[in-house]
Amino acid sequence: MPKEAPLAEHDDNYVVMEEFERFSQKYDVFRRSFWDKHVKTEKSRRFYRTYRDTLDSWRKADGFTQRDYALRNASWHVSDLFTEYKENEDRREGFNDAFTLQREVADEAVEFESPEAAAIEIKRVARGFGADLVGITAMDLRWLYTEKFSDISGTARPNDIPEDLRSVIVTAQAMDYSLIRTAPSALSGAATGLGYSHDALVVLSLAQYLRNLGYRAIASMNDSALAIPFALQAGLGEYSRLGLLITKEFGPRVRLGKVFTDLPLAFDEPIRFGVKEFCDSCRRCADACPVGAIPHGDPSLKRYNKSNLKGVKKWSVDGEKCFGYWAAQNSDCAICVRVCPYNKDYSRWWMRCGRRLAATPIRRFLLWLDIKLGFGERVKPKNWWSRLGTSVSQGSR
């Protein structure tokens, strides 16, 4: 069995207990929306149709017009092409199944001076392909799904990720800050789609690079394994109250991808920069969630339903309530991401200063100031469009 990487189990916001059980993809709330009567409803069927069928679900409400849905669906187009390419083979790659759209592995393998040298090169290449963040950790069998589940045939089948691929490269793609600020809206859903479309390009290209070097590599997005624990182990960020990874560079505003490979690589270590302590004081995501899916209390072993992990002490989100709201409004939500005080534009130096101070005892003052200054408030989608028009007009001069 491959050596397991540490999961920063000294942290008290994500602790794996003795009663831990590995997770089946069948019970992911999105997979359940195809077979479980508690999640599969007429609203959920309509929700999925708005991404694929002729656009006829828009309404006059700001953020849900034809233009908003047109942009959201266009942002998903590249990701959808890969996902739908092998549906006739009962495969939805990137979401149910790992990618197989790769050329063969080279017969001769390039040798590296050391795992450290290999890791430096792989990170450089990943960033060259467009990865905003990249970290590396060891294969950890706890996070591989015990089985996969097909949305098309409604059948479970074995997870086909070889367990001897000992290195896991985890990538993160930033989602557009200005789009997220319009959540909830179909317009803000474009940030999600763009994240996945960029992620597909990065992981497929990186996996093919490794295969060209003579090493086995499998590209993966939401399929095959739980992404957040691997990202924590790879040092990309910390776990948070809203059930997502918080990164230093983009806060919770990221989409995650993975590449499994047999190339020996040096592993990164988990990081801490004050998220747990800040989340202990902050309830903005829980207060803002329209359906109360995010907990107000401390990390616990509580499971709301079968879509929660068993045996992990952490902040867990009620996926049934969360997805139910998505289905009701015909687009993903992201309110919790919008209001999170870590959701900032960290290209600005004063925002980076604020992030550092958030890890100090003055965090409560910073939380008050964050609210006082209006961070996290919703931007009207029509204002996003008008700013776009202004920038285009200025750029054409």
VEXDREN-2710 file (C-alpha; in Angstrom, 1 decimal):
% VEXDREN-2710
k/r/px/py/pz
1/MET/0.0/0.0/0.0
2/PRO/1.3/3.5/-0.8
3/LYS/2.6/5.6/2.1
4/GLU/-0.1/7.9/3.3
5/ALA/0.6/11.6/3.5
6/PRO/-0.2/13.4/6.7
7/LEU/-3.4/15.3/6.7
8/ALA/-2.4/17.9/9.3
9/GLU/-4.3/15.9/11.8
10/HIS/-3.0/18.2/14.6
11/ASP/-5.7/20.7/13.2
12/ASP/-9.0/20.4/15.0
13/ASN/-11.1/21.5/12.0
14/TYR/-10.4/18.3/9.9
15/VAL/-9.6/15.3/12.0
16/VAL/-9.9/11.7/10.6
17/MET/-11.3/9.5/13.4
18/GLU/-11.0/5.7/13.9
19/GLU/-14.6/5.2/12.6
20/PHE/-13.7/6.8/9.3
21/GLU/-15.2/5.0/6.2
22/ARG/-14.2/5.6/2.6
23/PHE/-16.8/7.3/0.4
24/SER/-18.7/5.9/-2.5
25/GLN/-19.3/8.3/-5.5
26/LYS/-22.9/7.1/-5.5
27/TYR/-23.6/9.2/-2.5
28/ASP/-22.2/12.4/-3.8
29/VAL/-25.2/14.8/-3.8
30/PHE/-24.8/15.5/-7.5
31/ARG/-24.8/11.8/-8.3
32/ARG/-27.8/11.3/-6.0
33/SER/-29.7/13.9/-8.0
34/PHE/-29.9/11.3/-10.8
35/TRP/-31.3/8.4/-8.8
36/ASP/-32.3/9.3/-5.2
37/LYS/-35.9/10.5/-4.8
38/HIS/-34.8/12.8/-1.9
39/VAL/-32.7/14.8/-4.3
40/LYS/-33.9/13.9/-7.8
41/THR/-36.9/16.2/-8.4
42/GLU/-38.5/18.1/-11.2
43/LYS/-36.6/21.1/-10.2
44/SER/-33.3/19.2/-10.3
45/ARG/-34.1/17.9/-13.8
46/ARG/-34.9/21.4/-15.0
47/PHE/-31.7/22.7/-13.4
48/TYR/-29.6/20.4/-15.5
49/ARG/-31.6/21.1/-18.6
50/THR/-30.7/24.8/-18.4
51/TYR/-27.1/23.9/-19.0
52/ARG/-27.7/21.8/-22.0
53/ASP/-31.0/22.3/-23.8
54/THR/-32.2/25.2/-25.8
55/LEU/-32.1/28.3/-23.6
56/ASP/-35.7/28.9/-22.6
57/SER/-35.5/29.2/-18.8
58/TRP/-34.4/32.8/-18.5
59/ARG/-36.6/35.4/-16.8
60/LYS/-36.6/39.1/-16.4
61/ALA/-34.9/39.0/-13.0
62/ASP/-31.5/40.7/-13.0
63/GLY/-28.8/38.0/-13.2
64/PHE/-31.2/35.4/-14.8
65/THR/-31.8/36.9/-18.2
66/GLN/-31.0/35.3/-21.6
67/ARG/-27.7/37.1/-21.7
68/ASP/-26.7/35.8/-18.2
69/TYR/-27.5/32.2/-19.1
70/ALA/-25.8/32.6/-22.4
71/LEU/-22.5/33.6/-20.8
72/ARG/-22.8/30.9/-18.1
73/ASN/-23.4/28.1/-20.5
74/ALA/-20.7/29.3/-22.9
75/SER/-18.2/29.3/-20.0
76/TRP/-19.0/25.6/-19.5
77/HIS/-18.7/24.7/-23.2
78/VAL/-15.1/23.5/-23.2
79/SER/-15.5/21.4/-20.1
80/ASP/-18.8/20.0/-21.5
81/LEU/-17.1/18.9/-24.7
82/PHE/-14.7/16.6/-22.8
83/THR/-17.5/15.4/-20.5
84/GLU/-19.9/14.5/-23.3
85/TYR/-17.3/13.0/-25.7
86/LYS/-17.6/9.4/-24.5
87/GLU/-21.2/9.4/-23.1
88/ASN/-22.0/6.7/-25.7
89/GLU/-19.5/4.5/-23.8
90/ASP/-21.3/5.3/-20.5
91/ARG/-18.5/7.7/-19.4
92/ARG/-18.8/11.3/-18.3
93/GLU/-15.2/12.2/-18.0
94/GLY/-14.2/14.8/-15.5
95/PHE/-17.2/14.3/-13.3
96/ASN/-18.0/10.6/-13.1
97/ASP/-14.9/9.2/-14.7
98/ALA/-11.2/10.2/-15.1
99/PHE/-10.1/11.4/-18.5
100/THR/-9.0/8.8/-21.0
101/LEU/-8.5/11.3/-23.9
102/GLN/-4.7/10.9/-23.8
103/ARG/-2.0/9.6/-26.1
104/GLU/0.1/6.5/-25.2
105/VAL/2.9/6.6/-22.7
106/ALA/6.4/6.9/-24.2
107/ASP/8.4/3.7/-24.2
108/GLU/11.5/5.4/-22.7
109/ALA/11.3/7.4/-19.5
110/VAL/13.2/10.6/-18.8
111/GLU/15.2/10.4/-15.6
112/PHE/15.3/13.2/-13.1
113/GLU/18.2/14.0/-10.7
114/SER/15.8/13.7/-7.7
115/PRO/12.1/13.8/-6.7
116/GLU/12.8/17.4/-5.7
117/ALA/14.1/18.3/-9.1
118/ALA/11.1/16.6/-10.8
119/ALA/8.6/18.4/-8.6
120/ILE/10.2/21.8/-9.5
121/GLU/9.9/21.0/-13.2
122/ILE/6.3/19.6/-12.9
123/LYS/5.1/22.7/-11.0
124/ARG/6.8/25.0/-13.6
125/VAL/5.1/23.1/-16.4
126/ALA/1.7/23.1/-14.7
127/ARG/1.8/26.9/-14.2
128/GLY/2.9/27.2/-17.8
129/PHE/-0.3/25.4/-18.8
130/GLY/-2.3/27.9/-16.8
131/ALA/-2.6/26.4/-13.3
132/ASP/-3.0/29.2/-10.8
133/LEU/-1.8/27.0/-7.9
134/VAL/-0.1/23.6/-7.8
135/GLY/0.9/21.3/-5.0
136/ILE/2.0/17.7/-4.7
137/THR/1.2/15.0/-2.2
138/ALA/1.3/11.2/-1.9
139/MET/-1.5/8.8/-3.0
140/ASP/-3.8/8.4/0.0
141/LEU/-6.3/5.6/-0.5
142/ARG/-8.7/7.1/2.0
143/TRP/-9.7/9.7/-0.5
144/LEU/-10.2/7.5/-3.5
145/TYR/-13.9/6.6/-4.1
146/THR/-14.7/3.0/-3.1
147/GLU/-16.6/2.8/-6.4
148/LYS/-17.7/5.1/-9.2
149/PHE/-21.3/5.8/-10.2
150/SER/-22.7/6.4/-13.7
151/ASP/-25.3/9.2/-14.1
152/ILE/-26.1/7.7/-17.5
153/SER/-26.8/4.0/-16.7
154/GLY/-27.4/4.4/-13.0
155/THR/-24.9/1.7/-12.2
156/ALA/-21.9/1.5/-9.9
157/ARG/-18.5/0.1/-11.0
158/PRO/-15.0/-0.2/-9.7
159/ASN/-12.8/2.8/-9.3
160/ASP/-10.2/2.5/-12.1
161/ILE/-7.4/4.7/-10.7
162/PRO/-4.4/2.4/-10.1
163/GLU/-3.4/2.4/-6.5
164/ASP/0.3/2.3/-7.4
165/LEU/0.3/5.8/-8.9
166/ARG/2.1/7.2/-5.8
167/SER/2.1/10.9/-6.6
168/VAL/-0.9/13.2/-6.8
169/ILE/-0.5/16.6/-8.4
170/VAL/-3.2/19.0/-7.2
171/THR/-4.0/22.1/-9.2
172/ALA/-6.3/25.1/-8.4
173/GLN/-7.9/27.4/-10.9
174/ALA/-9.1/30.8/-9.6
175/MET/-12.7/31.8/-10.3
176/ASP/-13.4/35.3/-11.5
177/TYR/-13.7/37.7/-8.6
178/SER/-16.1/40.2/-10.3
179/LEU/-18.5/37.4/-11.4
180/ILE/-18.6/35.8/-8.0
181/ARG/-19.6/39.1/-6.5
182/THR/-22.9/38.9/-8.4
183/ALA/-24.0/35.6/-6.7
184/PRO/-26.6/34.3/-6.6
185/SER/-27.1/34.6/-10.3
186/ALA/-26.8/32.7/-13.5
187/LEU/-24.1/35.2/-14.4
188/SER/-22.0/34.2/-11.3
189/GLY/-22.2/30.6/-12.6
190/ALA/-19.9/31.6/-15.4
191/ALA/-17.1/31.8/-12.9
192/THR/-17.7/28.2/-12.1
193/GLY/-17.8/27.1/-15.7
194/LEU/-14.7/29.0/-16.6
195/GLY/-12.9/27.4/-13.7
196/TYR/-13.8/23.9/-14.9
197/SER/-13.0/24.6/-18.5
198/HIS/-9.6/26.0/-17.6
199/ASP/-9.1/23.0/-15.2
200/ALA/-9.7/20.5/-18.0
201/LEU/-7.1/22.1/-20.2
202/VAL/-4.5/22.2/-17.4
203/VAL/-4.9/18.6/-16.1
204/LEU/-5.2/17.0/-19.6
205/SER/-2.1/18.9/-20.8
206/LEU/-0.1/18.1/-17.6
207/ALA/-1.0/14.4/-17.7
208/GLN/0.0/14.2/-21.4
209/TYR/3.3/15.9/-20.6
210/LEU/4.0/13.3/-18.0
211/ARG/3.0/10.5/-20.4
212/ASN/5.3/12.0/-23.1
213/LEU/8.1/11.7/-20.5
214/GLY/7.5/8.0/-20.1
215/TYR/5.4/8.0/-17.0
216/ARG/1.8/6.9/-16.4
217/ALA/-0.5/9.8/-15.6
218/ILE/-4.3/10.2/-15.3
219/ALA/-6.1/13.5/-15.4
220/SER/-9.0/14.0/-13.0
221/MET/-11.4/16.8/-12.0
222/ASN/-14.4/16.0/-9.8
223/ASP/-14.3/12.3/-10.5
224/SER/-12.5/9.3/-8.8
225/ALA/-11.5/10.9/-5.5
226/LEU/-12.3/13.6/-3.0
227/ALA/-10.3/16.7/-4.1
228/ILE/-10.3/18.8/-0.9
229/PRO/-8.3/16.3/1.4
230/PHE/-5.7/15.9/-1.4
231/ALA/-5.5/19.7/-1.7
232/LEU/-5.1/20.1/2.1
233/GLN/-2.3/17.5/2.1
234/ALA/-0.6/19.2/-0.9
235/GLY/-0.4/22.5/1.0
236/LEU/-2.8/24.5/-1.2
237/GLY/-4.8/25.9/1.7
238/GLU/-6.8/25.3/4.9
239/TYR/-10.3/23.8/5.5
240/SER/-13.1/26.3/6.4
241/ARG/-16.6/26.6/7.9
242/LEU/-18.2/26.8/4.5
243/GLY/-16.8/23.3/3.7
244/LEU/-14.4/24.5/1.1
245/LEU/-10.6/25.0/0.7
246/ILE/-9.4/28.5/1.6
247/THR/-6.2/29.4/-0.3
248/LYS/-3.9/32.3/0.6
249/GLU/-4.0/33.6/-2.9
250/PHE/-7.7/33.4/-3.8
251/GLY/-9.6/32.5/-0.6
252/PRO/-12.4/30.0/-1.4
253/ARG/-12.7/31.1/-5.0
254/VAL/-11.0/28.1/-6.7
255/ARG/-11.8/24.9/-8.6
256/LEU/-9.6/21.9/-8.0
257/GLY/-8.0/19.3/-10.4
258/LYS/-5.8/16.3/-9.9
259/VAL/-3.2/14.3/-11.9
260/PHE/-2.3/10.8/-10.6
261/THR/1.2/9.6/-11.7
262/ASP/3.9/7.1/-11.0
263/LEU/6.7/9.8/-11.4
264/PRO/8.5/10.0/-8.1
265/LEU/8.0/13.5/-6.8
266/ALA/8.8/15.4/-3.6
267/PHE/5.7/16.1/-1.6
268/ASP/4.5/19.4/-0.1
269/GLU/3.4/19.8/3.5
270/PRO/0.0/21.1/4.8
271/ILE/0.0/24.8/5.7
272/ARG/-1.6/27.0/8.3
273/PHE/-2.3/30.7/8.0
274/GLY/-5.0/31.3/10.5
275/VAL/-8.2/30.1/8.8
276/LYS/-9.4/27.9/11.6
277/GLU/-9.0/30.6/14.2
278/PHE/-10.8/33.1/11.9
279/CYS/-13.7/30.7/11.1
280/ASP/-14.1/30.2/14.8
281/SER/-15.0/33.8/15.1
282/CYS/-16.8/34.3/11.8
283/ARG/-20.3/33.1/10.9
284/ARG/-20.8/35.2/7.7
285/CYS/-21.2/32.1/5.4
286/ALA/-23.6/30.4/7.8
287/ASP/-25.6/33.6/8.4
288/ALA/-25.8/34.3/4.6
289/CYS/-26.8/30.8/3.5
290/PRO/-30.5/31.2/2.5
291/VAL/-31.3/27.5/3.4
292/GLY/-29.2/27.1/6.5
293/ALA/-26.9/24.5/5.0
294/ILE/-23.7/25.7/6.7
295/PRO/-23.2/25.0/10.5
296/HIS/-22.9/27.7/13.1
297/GLY/-21.2/25.5/15.7
298/ASP/-17.8/23.9/16.1
299/PRO/-16.4/21.1/13.9
300/SER/-18.1/17.9/14.7
301/LEU/-18.8/14.3/13.5
302/LYS/-22.4/15.3/12.5
303/ARG/-23.7/13.8/9.3
304/TYR/-26.8/15.5/7.9
305/ASN/-27.4/12.8/5.3
306/LYS/-25.6/10.1/3.3
307/SER/-23.7/12.7/1.3
308/ASN/-21.5/13.6/4.3
309/LEU/-18.3/11.7/5.2
310/LYS/-18.4/9.3/8.1
311/GLY/-15.7/9.5/10.7
312/VAL/-14.2/13.0/9.9
313/LYS/-14.5/15.7/12.5
314/LYS/-15.0/18.9/10.6
315/TRP/-17.5/21.5/9.5
316/SER/-19.9/19.7/7.3
317/VAL/-22.4/21.2/4.9
318/ASP/-25.9/19.9/4.3
319/GLY/-25.6/19.0/0.6
320/GLU/-29.3/18.2/0.2
321/LYS/-30.3/21.7/1.3
322/CYS/-27.5/23.3/-0.7
323/PHE/-28.3/21.5/-3.9
324/GLY/-32.0/22.0/-3.4
325/TYR/-31.4/25.8/-3.5
326/TRP/-29.3/25.5/-6.6
327/ALA/-32.1/23.6/-8.3
328/ALA/-34.8/26.1/-7.2
329/GLN/-32.9/29.0/-8.7
330/ASN/-31.7/27.2/-11.9
331/SER/-28.0/27.9/-11.2
332/ASP/-25.3/27.3/-8.7
333/CYS/-25.3/29.6/-5.7
334/ALA/-21.8/30.8/-4.4
335/ILE/-23.3/33.2/-1.8
336/CYS/-21.0/31.6/0.8
337/VAL/-18.0/32.2/-1.4
338/ARG/-19.1/35.8/-2.1
339/VAL/-19.4/36.8/1.6
340/CYS/-16.4/35.0/2.9
341/PRO/-13.9/37.6/4.3
342/TYR/-11.1/35.6/2.6
343/ASN/-12.7/36.3/-0.8
344/LYS/-10.5/39.2/-1.8
345/ASP/-8.4/40.5/-4.7
346/TYR/-5.0/39.7/-3.2
347/SER/-3.2/41.5/-6.0
348/ARG/-3.7/44.6/-3.8
349/TRP/-1.1/44.9/-1.1
350/TRP/-3.5/46.1/1.5
351/MET/-5.6/43.0/1.1
352/ARG/-2.5/40.9/1.7
353/CYS/-1.9/42.9/4.9
354/GLY/-5.4/42.2/6.0
355/ARG/-5.0/38.5/5.4
356/ARG/-1.9/38.5/7.6
357/LEU/-3.7/40.5/10.3
358/ALA/-6.6/38.1/10.2
359/ALA/-4.3/35.5/11.8
360/THR/-3.7/37.7/14.8
361/PRO/-5.9/38.5/17.9
362/ILE/-7.4/41.6/16.1
363/ARG/-9.3/39.3/13.8
364/ARG/-12.6/40.2/15.4
365/PHE/-12.0/43.9/14.6
366/LEU/-11.1/43.0/11.0
367/LEU/-14.3/41.0/10.7
368/TRP/-16.3/44.1/11.9
369/LEU/-14.4/46.3/9.5
370/ASP/-15.0/43.9/6.6
371/ILE/-18.8/44.2/7.2
372/LYS/-18.6/47.9/7.8
373/LEU/-16.8/48.5/4.5
374/GLY/-19.3/46.5/2.5
375/PHE/-17.1/43.6/1.5
376/GLY/-19.2/40.6/0.5
377/GLU/-22.3/42.6/-0.5
378/ARG/-23.9/41.5/-3.8
379/VAL/-23.1/43.5/-6.9
380/LYS/-26.1/43.8/-9.2
381/PRO/-25.5/41.7/-12.4
382/LYS/-26.6/44.6/-14.6
383/ASN/-23.8/46.6/-13.1
384/TRP/-21.3/43.9/-14.1
385/TRP/-22.5/44.1/-17.7
386/SER/-22.4/47.9/-17.7
387/ARG/-18.8/47.8/-16.5
388/LEU/-17.9/45.3/-19.1
389/GLY/-19.4/47.7/-21.8
390/THR/-17.4/50.6/-20.3
391/SER/-14.1/48.6/-20.4
392/VAL/-14.7/47.4/-23.9
393/SER/-15.5/51.0/-25.0
394/GLN/-12.3/52.3/-23.4
395/GLY/-10.2/49.5/-24.8
396/SER/-11.3/50.3/-28.3
397/ARG/-10.0/53.9/-28.3
END
